[in-house]
Amino acid sequence: MEQQLIAENTPAAVVAAFVLVGLLVWRIKPARFHALSKLSFAIAAALFWGVLAAWLVSFAWDFYYSSFAPGWYRVAAPLGAIIIYPAFALLLRWLALRLPGNAVLVFCLLGGLESILEHAVAIYRFDILQIPFLQENSAGAILLFAYFEYVVYWGATLLLTVGIDWLLRTLRSGVGSKTKQ
């Protein structure tokens, strides 16, 4: 059954990635991506990945994380996420602005590549393929699913970045600009 979950969910992850990235490329023009502040990327990544890590550790502790992580990981994962993922976001932003192609597309696709590194460590260092939930899956199947899963996650992070950037710009422009009545 577990093998079917990965196999059945991979097409959904692929479709979600294509739809989300397509919408982001359509709506976030290159000039807008270039104008997004580093602070907005860092805040969005800390918020998105910190909340996601907290939720995953809470939801999947019993059948996944407890198989390879010590108890303190429940607290360390979300805290680590708010430190590590902003750095990843800034690196992805930096690369997206310098590599050829649409920066939005490059950002999201590189985010998918980041998952390969992360999941390869989980597979080969933490031996997650021995966890009952994943035993019947191959490393390749997990990496393929994870790639598109993280394209979606980094796309969501970018969407959140746009919202935070708008909020920060609105707050900055509103400070000290009281109108006389």
N, C-alpha and C positions, 0 to 999 in steps of 0.2 A: 504493500500500500504506500509506503513512504516513497518508493521509487516513482510511483505514479504521480505523487504530489509534485515532485520536481519536474517530471516530464509534462504534466498537465499545466503547470503554472509558468513554464518557460515561454510558451507562445503568448500568454497573457502579458508577461513582462516585456516581451518584444513589441507587442502592439502598443502597450502603454508608453514604452520608450519612444516609439516612432510618433505617436500622437502628441505626446507632451513636447518632445524636441521640435517637431514640426510647428506646433503652435508658438513655441518660444522663438524659433527662428523667424517666423512670420511677424510676430508682434514686437520683438526687441531688435531694433535696427542696429547696425554696427556702431553708429555714433552713440547710441544710447548705452550699449554695452561698454564702450570706452569711457563713458562719463560716469558709470557706476563707481562709487567710492570704495576704496579698500576697506574702510571701516564698515560699510554696508555688507560687503562680502563676509568679513570676519564675524559680525554680529549674527548674520543670517545662518552661517555655518554652525556657530556655537549653539544657537537656539534650535535649529532643525536637528542637528546630530546629537545634541545633548538630550533633547526630548525623546528622540528615537532610541537612543541607547538606554535611557531610563525605562522606556516602555518595553523594549525587547528583553532587558534583563528581568523586569517584573513578570512579563508574560511567559517567557520561554526558559525561566531558570530551571524548573524541575525536569524538563525533558531535553534540554540542550546545554545551557551554560554550566550547570552543576556537574556535568560529566567531565569537564576539563578545567574549570576555574575555581579558585578558592573563594570562600564566602565573602571576603573583602572586595571581590570584583564587582559585587552588586552596587557598591558605592563608587568604586574606582572607574568603572566603565563610563558612566555619565560625566563624571568630573574630567576624566581623560579626554572624552569627546569634545568638551567645550574648550580644550586646549589644542588638541591635535587637529581637529577638522577645520578650524579657522586657518591654521597654517597650510593645510591641504588646499583650502579654497583660494588662498592668496597665491599659492604655487600654480594652481589650475588657471587662475585669472591671468597671471603673468605669462604663462605659456600660450594661452588662448589669444592674447594680444600680440604675440610674436610669431606664432606659426601661421602658415598660409591657410586661407579659407575663412569661413564665417566663424567669428569668435564664439558665438553662442553654441554652435554645433561642436566646435573644437572643445570648448569647456565641458560640455556634457559627455562627449565621447571619451575624453581623457579621464573624467570621473569614473566611467565604466572601467577603464584600465586600472585605476586605483583599486578597484574591487578585486582584480586578479591578484595583485600583490597581497592584499589583506587576506583573501581566502586561501591563497597558496600557503601563507604562514599558518593559517588555521588547519589546513589539511595536512601539511608536512611537519609542522612543529607540534601542534596540539592534537594531531591524529583524530580529527573530528569524524573521519569516515568510520570509526569504530563505535560511534554513538548510535544506539539503536535506531533513532530517528533517521539517520543518514546511511546506515550500513549497506543498503542495497544500491547506493548511487555511486557513480564513478566520479573521480576528480573532475573530469572534463564536463560532465553534466552539471555539477555544482558551479564550476567556473563560468560556464555559459549562462546559466540562470543569473548568477551574481553580477555578471557584466551588465546585463540589461536592467537588473534591479537597481544597480548603482547609477546607471544613466538616468533612471527615473528619480532617484534620490537627489542626485546633483542637479537635475532639472528643477525639482521642487525647491532646492536650496537657492537656485538662481531666481526663481519666481519670488521667493521670500526676500531675496536681496533687492529686487526691484521695488518691492513694497517698503522695505526698510529705508532704502535710499530716498524714495519719495517722502517718507515720513521725516527723515532727518533734514532734507532740503526744506520741507514745509516748516518745520520747527525753527530752522535757522533764519528763514526769510520772515517769519512772524515775530522774532525776537526784536524788540525795540521799534517795531513799525506800527505803533498804535495810531489809529486815525483820530483826528479831532472831530468832535461833533458839535 
